[in-house]
Amino acid sequence: MWILSRTFLRAFGIVCCTSANVVFLSRGAMGYAFVTGFLISYLWWHNAKTAAHADGRWAAVIFGLGAATGTVVGASLARLL
């Protein structure tokens, strides 16, 4: 169960930062875009090292749910800033 939780959180973090980054770039908020750009790369590098530990259909579903949730949360939070 811990592996699936980590899978969800990795997807959530990557896509949340990416979604926020798009909002920041569209507004010309380069400082925020810089920070979220760094976080995207940092999380993706970590994800590339560990993603192979969770495999199977459920891991893919959990990763997708984390990404979908991250999309909404990232865009919503960025709009508040």
N, C-alpha and C positions, 0 to 999 in steps of 0.2 A: 504493500500500500504506500509506503514511503517513496518508492521509486515513481509511482504514478503521481503523487503529490508534487514531487520535484519536477516531473515532466510538465505538469500544469503550470507551475510557477515559472519555469524557464520560458515557456511559450508566452505566458502572460507578460512577463517582464520585457521580453524582446519586442513583442507587438505593441505593448503599451507605450514603450519609449518611441517606437517607430511612428505610431499614430500621433503622439504628442509632437514629435519632430516635424511631421508634415504640417501640423497646425502652426507651429512656431515659424517654420520657413515661409509659409504663406502670409504670415503677418510681418515678416522681416525682423523677427526677434532673434537675432543671431547669437546672443549670449545663451539663451535657452536652447537654441538649436545646437550649439556647440556641446553643451552638457549632455543633451539627449543623444546626440551623435556618438559621443564617447561611450555612453552607457549601452547603446545598441551594439557597438563593436565589442565592448568588454563582455557583455552577456552572450553574444553570439560565439565568441572565442571559447568561452566556458562551455556553452552548449555543444559545440562541435567536438569537444573532448569527452562529453558524458552522454550524449544522446543515444549512443549505441547500447547502453545498459538497459533501456526500456524498449522492448519490441513487442510486436503483436498488434492485434486490432484495437484492444483497449488503450494501449499507449498512444496510438494514432488519434483515437477519439478524444482522449484526455488532452493531448497536445492541441488539437483543433479547438476544443472548448476553451483552453487557456488563451489561445490566440484570439478567438472571437471576443472573449471577455476583455482581454487587453486592448482590443481595438476601441471598444466603447468607453472603457475607463480612461484610456490615454487621451482620446479626443475630448472627452468631457472635462477632465482635469486641466488640460491645456487651454481650453476655452475659458476656464475660470481665472487663469493667470493673465 
